């Protein structure tokens, strides 16, 4: 899952990004409302964490512009304000949830997970994907091969999940890097090969095919 944080308090934004990355999400961060609107409009995000008090363009206007353009990405609004009017205004502009600062990080993570689950149900998508003897439950983050559950790390699961959601298609290494890590990752791109190799070892060698010069494909046949 890929998240966008639009928050001008840089220390808070980076702290949230670090925590959510550890949870297994790919996280992008911007500190300006106009840049946030641009990123949310152009990028493919599963959820946006949007502060209200932003330079350039406030969170209300960013949210309203996204909804007016037809973007249905879940939006969790953050604000240092407190009061029913602020909450009502945020929700009226199309936000899905609202969190007042200061807030517990544990509560934020719970809200994020709830919104992502709600989005899956609302779209009519099943969180359980079955391909032959492979079963991946994206809501519970559990993987089964036949009757046996396979333990994966957060990053291993995220790589597998991205391939599963595009099963049968060729997914490039850069696409996996962008969605499982983030656009700012500047480490060795061969890290993808390491994770794919680990998944093959834990699951089955022929499950993820290498398409030379193009990327990887999760086989859909049994």
C-alpha positions as a Markdown table, in Angstrom:
| # | Residue | x | y | z |
|---|---|---|---|---|
| 1 | Unk | 0.0 | 0.0 | 0.0 |
| 2 | Unk | 1.3 | 3.5 | -0.9 |
| 3 | Unk | 0.5 | 6.5 | 1.3 |
| 4 | Unk | 1.0 | 10.2 | 0.9 |
| 5 | Unk | 1.5 | 12.5 | 3.9 |
| 6 | Unk | 0.9 | 16.2 | 3.3 |
| 7 | Unk | 2.1 | 17.9 | 6.5 |
| 8 | Unk | 4.1 | 21.1 | 7.0 |
| 9 | Unk | 5.4 | 20.2 | 10.4 |
| 10 | Unk | 8.5 | 18.4 | 9.1 |
| 11 | Unk | 9.5 | 16.6 | 12.3 |
| 12 | Unk | 5.9 | 15.2 | 12.6 |
| 13 | Unk | 5.8 | 14.3 | 8.9 |
| 14 | Unk | 9.1 | 12.4 | 9.0 |
| 15 | Unk | 8.2 | 10.7 | 12.3 |
| 16 | Unk | 4.9 | 9.5 | 10.8 |
| 17 | Unk | 6.6 | 8.4 | 7.6 |
| 18 | Unk | 9.2 | 6.4 | 9.5 |
| 19 | Unk | 6.6 | 4.6 | 11.6 |
| 20 | Unk | 4.3 | 3.8 | 8.7 |
| 21 | Unk | 7.3 | 2.6 | 6.6 |
| 22 | Unk | 8.1 | 0.2 | 9.5 |
| 23 | Unk | 4.5 | -1.0 | 9.2 |
| 24 | Unk | 5.1 | -2.1 | 5.7 |
| 25 | Unk | 3.7 | 0.9 | 3.7 |
| 26 | Unk | 5.5 | 2.9 | 1.0 |
| 27 | Unk | 5.3 | 6.5 | 2.1 |
| 28 | Unk | 5.8 | 9.8 | 0.2 |
| 29 | Unk | 5.9 | 13.1 | 2.1 |
| 30 | Unk | 5.3 | 16.7 | 1.0 |
| 31 | Unk | 5.1 | 19.9 | 3.1 |
| 32 | Unk | 3.0 | 22.2 | 0.9 |
| 33 | Unk | -0.7 | 22.1 | 0.0 |
| 34 | Unk | -0.2 | 22.8 | -3.7 |
| 35 | Unk | 2.5 | 20.1 | -4.0 |
| 36 | Unk | 0.2 | 17.8 | -2.0 |
| 37 | Unk | -2.6 | 18.3 | -4.5 |
| 38 | Unk | -0.3 | 17.8 | -7.4 |
| 39 | Unk | 1.2 | 14.6 | -5.9 |
| 40 | Unk | -2.2 | 13.2 | -5.0 |
| 41 | Unk | -3.6 | 14.0 | -8.4 |
| 42 | Unk | -0.7 | 12.5 | -10.4 |
| 43 | Unk | 0.4 | 9.6 | -8.1 |
| 44 | Unk | -1.3 | 6.3 | -7.3 |
| 45 | Unk | -2.0 | 6.4 | -3.6 |
| 46 | Unk | -4.1 | 4.1 | -1.5 |
| 47 | Unk | -4.6 | 6.8 | 1.2 |
| 48 | Unk | -3.7 | 10.4 | 1.9 |
| 49 | Unk | -2.9 | 11.8 | 5.3 |
| 50 | Unk | -3.7 | 15.5 | 4.9 |
| 51 | Unk | -3.1 | 18.4 | 7.4 |
| 52 | Unk | -5.5 | 21.3 | 7.3 |
| 53 | Unk | -3.2 | 24.2 | 8.1 |
| 54 | Unk | -0.8 | 24.1 | 5.1 |
| 55 | Unk | 1.1 | 26.8 | 3.2 |
| 56 | Unk | 0.1 | 27.3 | -0.4 |
| 57 | Unk | -3.3 | 25.7 | -0.2 |
| 58 | Unk | -5.1 | 24.6 | 3.0 |
| 59 | Unk | -6.2 | 21.0 | 3.5 |
| 60 | Unk | -9.9 | 21.8 | 3.0 |
| 61 | Unk | -9.2 | 23.2 | -0.5 |
| 62 | Unk | -6.9 | 20.3 | -1.4 |
| 63 | Unk | -9.5 | 17.8 | -0.3 |
| 64 | Unk | -12.3 | 19.6 | -2.1 |
| 65 | Unk | -10.2 | 19.8 | -5.3 |
| 66 | Unk | -9.4 | 16.1 | -5.3 |
| 67 | Unk | -13.1 | 15.2 | -4.8 |
| 68 | Unk | -14.2 | 17.6 | -7.5 |
| 69 | Unk | -11.7 | 16.0 | -9.9 |
| 70 | Unk | -13.2 | 12.6 | -9.2 |
| 71 | Unk | -10.4 | 11.2 | -7.0 |
| 72 | Unk | -11.8 | 8.7 | -4.5 |
| 73 | Unk | -8.6 | 8.0 | -2.5 |
| 74 | Unk | -9.4 | 7.8 | 1.2 |
| 75 | Unk | -8.4 | 11.0 | 3.1 |
| 76 | Unk | -7.5 | 11.2 | 6.8 |
| 77 | Unk | -7.4 | 14.9 | 7.8 |
| 78 | Unk | -5.2 | 16.2 | 10.6 |
| 79 | Unk | -5.5 | 19.5 | 12.4 |
| 80 | Unk | -4.4 | 21.3 | 15.5 |
| 81 | Unk | -7.9 | 22.8 | 15.7 |
| 82 | Unk | -10.6 | 21.4 | 17.8 |
| 83 | Unk | -14.3 | 21.8 | 17.5 |
| 84 | Unk | -17.4 | 20.4 | 15.8 |
| 85 | Unk | -17.3 | 23.1 | 13.1 |
| 86 | Unk | -13.9 | 22.1 | 11.9 |
| 87 | Unk | -14.7 | 18.4 | 11.8 |
| 88 | Unk | -17.9 | 19.1 | 9.9 |
| 89 | Unk | -16.1 | 21.3 | 7.4 |
| 90 | Unk | -13.4 | 18.7 | 6.8 |
| 91 | Unk | -16.0 | 15.9 | 6.3 |
| 92 | Unk | -18.1 | 18.1 | 4.1 |
| 93 | Unk | -15.2 | 18.7 | 1.7 |
| 94 | Unk | -15.0 | 14.9 | 1.2 |
| 95 | Unk | -12.6 | 13.7 | 3.9 |
| 96 | Unk | -13.2 | 10.1 | 5.2 |
| 97 | Unk | -11.9 | 10.6 | 8.7 |
| 98 | Unk | -10.6 | 13.3 | 11.0 |
| 99 | Unk | -7.9 | 13.3 | 13.7 |
| 100 | Unk | -7.1 | 16.2 | 16.1 |
| 101 | Unk | -3.6 | 16.9 | 17.2 |
| 102 | Unk | -2.0 | 15.8 | 19.5 |
| 103 | Unk | -3.0 | 12.3 | 18.7 |
| 104 | Unk | -1.7 | 8.8 | 19.5 |
| 105 | Unk | 0.4 | 7.2 | 16.8 |
| 106 | Unk | -1.3 | 3.9 | 17.6 |
| 107 | Unk | -4.7 | 5.5 | 17.0 |
| 108 | Unk | -3.5 | 7.0 | 13.7 |
| 109 | Unk | -2.3 | 3.6 | 12.5 |
| 110 | Unk | -5.6 | 2.1 | 13.5 |
| 111 | Unk | -7.5 | 4.8 | 11.5 |
| 112 | Unk | -5.3 | 4.2 | 8.5 |
| 113 | Unk | -5.9 | 0.4 | 8.5 |
| 114 | Unk | -9.7 | 0.9 | 9.0 |
| 115 | Unk | -9.9 | 3.3 | 6.1 |
| 116 | Unk | -7.9 | 0.9 | 3.9 |
| 117 | Unk | -10.2 | -2.0 | 4.9 |
| 118 | Unk | -13.3 | 0.2 | 4.2 |
| 119 | Unk | -12.0 | 1.1 | 0.8 |
| 120 | Unk | -11.5 | -2.5 | -0.2 |
| 121 | Unk | -15.1 | -3.4 | 0.9 |
| 122 | Unk | -16.5 | -0.3 | -0.7 |
| 123 | Unk | -14.9 | -1.1 | -4.0 |
| 124 | Unk | -16.3 | -4.6 | -3.9 |
| 125 | Unk | -12.8 | -6.1 | -3.8 |
| 126 | Unk | -12.1 | -9.3 | -1.8 |
| 127 | Unk | -9.1 | -9.0 | 0.5 |
| 128 | Unk | -8.4 | -12.7 | -0.1 |
| 129 | Unk | -6.6 | -13.6 | -3.4 |
| 130 | Unk | -6.3 | -17.2 | -4.5 |
| 131 | Unk | -4.0 | -18.4 | -7.2 |
| 132 | Unk | -3.7 | -22.1 | -7.4 |
| 133 | Unk | -2.5 | -23.3 | -3.9 |
| 134 | Unk | -1.4 | -19.7 | -3.0 |
| 135 | Unk | -3.8 | -17.7 | -0.8 |
| 136 | Unk | -3.0 | -14.1 | 0.2 |
| 137 | Unk | -5.2 | -12.3 | 2.7 |
| 138 | Unk | -4.3 | -8.6 | 2.2 |
| 139 | Unk | -6.5 | -7.5 | 5.2 |
| 140 | Unk | -5.1 | -9.9 | 7.7 |
| 141 | Unk | -1.7 | -9.9 | 6.0 |
| 142 | Unk | -1.5 | -13.7 | 6.0 |
| 143 | Unk | -0.1 | -16.0 | 3.3 |
| 144 | Unk | -0.9 | -19.7 | 2.9 |
| 145 | Unk | 0.6 | -22.2 | 0.5 |
| 146 | Unk | -1.8 | -25.1 | 0.5 |
| 147 | Unk | -2.7 | -25.7 | 4.1 |
| 148 | Unk | 0.5 | -24.2 | 5.5 |
| 149 | Unk | 0.8 | -20.6 | 6.6 |
| 150 | Unk | 4.0 | -18.9 | 5.4 |
| 151 | Unk | 5.6 | -16.3 | 7.7 |
| 152 | Unk | 6.7 | -13.2 | 5.8 |
| 153 | Unk | 8.3 | -9.9 | 6.9 |
| 154 | Unk | 6.4 | -6.7 | 6.3 |
| 155 | Unk | 8.5 | -5.9 | 3.1 |
| 156 | Unk | 8.3 | -9.5 | 1.8 |
| 157 | Unk | 4.5 | -9.3 | 2.2 |
| 158 | Unk | 4.3 | -5.9 | 0.4 |
| 159 | Unk | 6.3 | -7.2 | -2.6 |
| 160 | Unk | 4.2 | -10.3 | -2.8 |
| 161 | Unk | 1.0 | -8.2 | -2.4 |
| 162 | Unk | 1.9 | -5.9 | -5.2 |
| 163 | Unk | 2.6 | -8.9 | -7.5 |
| 164 | Unk | -0.6 | -10.6 | -6.4 |
| 165 | Unk | -2.8 | -7.6 | -7.1 |
| 166 | Unk | -1.4 | -7.6 | -10.7 |
| 167 | Unk | -1.2 | -11.4 | -11.1 |
| 168 | Unk | -0.5 | -12.4 | -14.7 |
| 169 | Unk | 0.9 | -9.0 | -15.6 |
| 170 | Unk | 4.6 | -8.2 | -15.9 |
| 171 | Unk | 5.6 | -5.8 | -13.1 |
| 172 | Unk | 8.8 | -3.9 | -13.5 |
| 173 | Unk | 11.5 | -3.6 | -10.9 |
| 174 | Unk | 11.1 | 0.2 | -10.8 |
| 175 | Unk | 7.3 | -0.2 | -10.2 |
| 176 | Unk | 7.9 | -2.5 | -7.3 |
| 177 | Unk | 10.5 | -0.1 | -5.9 |
| 178 | Unk | 8.1 | 2.8 | -6.2 |
| 179 | Unk | 5.1 | 1.1 | -4.6 |
| 180 | Unk | 6.9 | -1.0 | -1.9 |
| 181 | Unk | 9.6 | 1.4 | -0.9 |
| 182 | Unk | 8.9 | 5.0 | -2.1 |
| 183 | Unk | 10.0 | 7.5 | -4.8 |
| 184 | Unk | 12.8 | 8.9 | -2.7 |
| 185 | Unk | 14.5 | 5.5 | -2.2 |
| 186 | Unk | 18.1 | 5.9 | -3.4 |
| 187 | Unk | 19.6 | 2.5 | -2.3 |
| 188 | Unk | 20.5 | -0.4 | -4.5 |
| 189 | Unk | 17.6 | -1.2 | -6.9 |
| 190 | Unk | 18.7 | -4.9 | -6.8 |
| 191 | Unk | 17.1 | -5.1 | -3.4 |
| 192 | Unk | 14.0 | -6.1 | -5.4 |
| 193 | Unk | 15.8 | -9.2 | -6.6 |
| 194 | Unk | 16.8 | -10.1 | -3.1 |
| 195 | Unk | 13.2 | -10.0 | -1.9 |
| 196 | Unk | 11.9 | -11.9 | -4.9 |
| 197 | Unk | 14.5 | -14.6 | -4.3 |
| 198 | Unk | 13.5 | -14.8 | -0.7 |
| 199 | Unk | 9.8 | -15.2 | -1.7 |
| 200 | Unk | 10.7 | -18.0 | -4.1 |
| 201 | Unk | 12.5 | -19.8 | -1.4 |
| 202 | Unk | 9.7 | -19.4 | 1.1 |
| 203 | Unk | 6.9 | -20.2 | -1.3 |
| 204 | Unk | 7.8 | -22.0 | -4.6 |
| 205 | Unk | 10.5 | -21.4 | -7.2 |
| 206 | Unk | 8.2 | -21.3 | -10.2 |
| 207 | Unk | 5.6 | -19.0 | -8.6 |
| 208 | Unk | 7.3 | -15.7 | -9.6 |
| 209 | Unk | 8.7 | -15.7 | -13.1 |
| 210 | Unk | 11.5 | -13.4 | -14.3 |
| 211 | Unk | 10.6 | -11.8 | -17.6 |
| 212 | Unk | 14.1 | -10.8 | -18.9 |
| 213 | Unk | 14.5 | -7.1 | -19.4 |
| 214 | Unk | 11.0 | -6.3 | -18.2 |
| 215 | Unk | 10.3 | -7.5 | -14.6 |
| 216 | Unk | 8.4 | -10.2 | -12.8 |
| 217 | Unk | 5.1 | -12.0 | -13.2 |
| 218 | Unk | 3.2 | -13.9 | -10.6 |
| 219 | Unk | 1.9 | -17.1 | -12.4 |
| 220 | Unk | -1.8 | -17.6 | -12.1 |
| 221 | Unk | -2.1 | -21.2 | -13.0 |
| 222 | Unk | -2.0 | -23.9 | -10.3 |
